[in-house]
Amino acid sequence: MCAWHDSGHGALTQDEPTDLFGAPLAPRPLLPRLPEGLVYQPEFLSTADESALIELVRNLPLAQATYKSYTARRRVVSFGGSFDYDTNQLRPGRPLPATLAGLRARVAAWMGVAPTALVQALVAEYEPGTPLGWHRDVPDFEDVAGVSLGTPATLRFRPYPPVEPKRADVVRLVAAPRSIYVLRGAARWGWQHSVAPTPELRWSITWRTARAGSRAASLDQQDESAERGAVG
Ligand SMILES: O=C(O)CCC(=O)C(=O)O
């Protein structure tokens, strides 16, 4: 797995401090501010893989996500496990389509885990202008990996719990289409993340391992068949 690097395909940025008149102060060092446990790799997929996945995702039964009384703007479908925000329960979800089994195997290999360790997948579609608010993923899951499709998106990270929330505490990672990232350890538990609205359609396919002893550990990890999917 590649270590994080700024290759021009994805970029790590943070708000530069300015004086009262907007003139830049001394730039902050970037490296000490990286969330530890965030690993990013551009060009994880080929453009052909990306096109095949977009075609596949467009045919999935995406629906607007609901969080108690709030209906989110992004459309999602989950596999393996589905979190019910009304009851705060993780429920067994639909099996992973065979067409996504190949991608799961590749993501798992990149993460260094068995494919069956990825007990949950969430496919999300962000229409232009659709944001995803600040959150940490539900605690049933441990590591979270995300594959991006379509258009670049700015992922924002801020320390959690906030000690003294400030705009300058926000670290931004531009996730390029075809890239992959993973949140582990501090990046997963000690930081919240959000997604800024994009001007074009974007999709993400996020994959989650079970947290030891959690309800996710008993999720059925099967896919619909043992066949390889559209992306091998
Ligand atoms: O779209 C992404 O890459 C992030 C998705 C996310 O944070 C989530 O679904 O919890």
The ligand as an SDF file (V2000), in Angstrom:
LIG
                    3D

 10  9  0  0  0  0  0  0  0  0999 V2000
  -17.8440    9.7720   -0.1230 O   0  0  0  0  0  0  0  0  0  0  0  0
  -16.8810    9.5200    0.5960 C   0  0  0  0  0  0  0  0  0  0  0  0
  -15.7530    9.2820    0.1560 O   0  0  0  0  0  0  0  0  0  0  0  0
  -17.0690    9.5180    2.1040 C   0  0  0  0  0  0  0  0  0  0  0  0
  -18.2650    8.7450    2.5060 C   0  0  0  0  0  0  0  0  0  0  0  0
  -18.4820    8.7330    3.9910 C   0  0  0  0  0  0  0  0  0  0  0  0
  -17.8100    9.4040    4.7400 O   0  0  0  0  0  0  0  0  0  0  0  0
  -19.5280    7.8920    4.5430 C   0  0  0  0  0  0  0  0  0  0  0  0
  -20.3350    7.3300    3.7960 O   0  0  0  0  0  0  0  0  0  0  0  0
  -19.5910    7.7700    5.7840 O   0  0  0  0  0  0  0  0  0  0  0  0
  1  2  2  0
  2  3  1  0
  2  4  1  0
  4  5  1  0
  5  6  1  0
  6  7  2  0
  6  8  1  0
  8  9  2  0
  8 10  1  0
M  END
$$$$
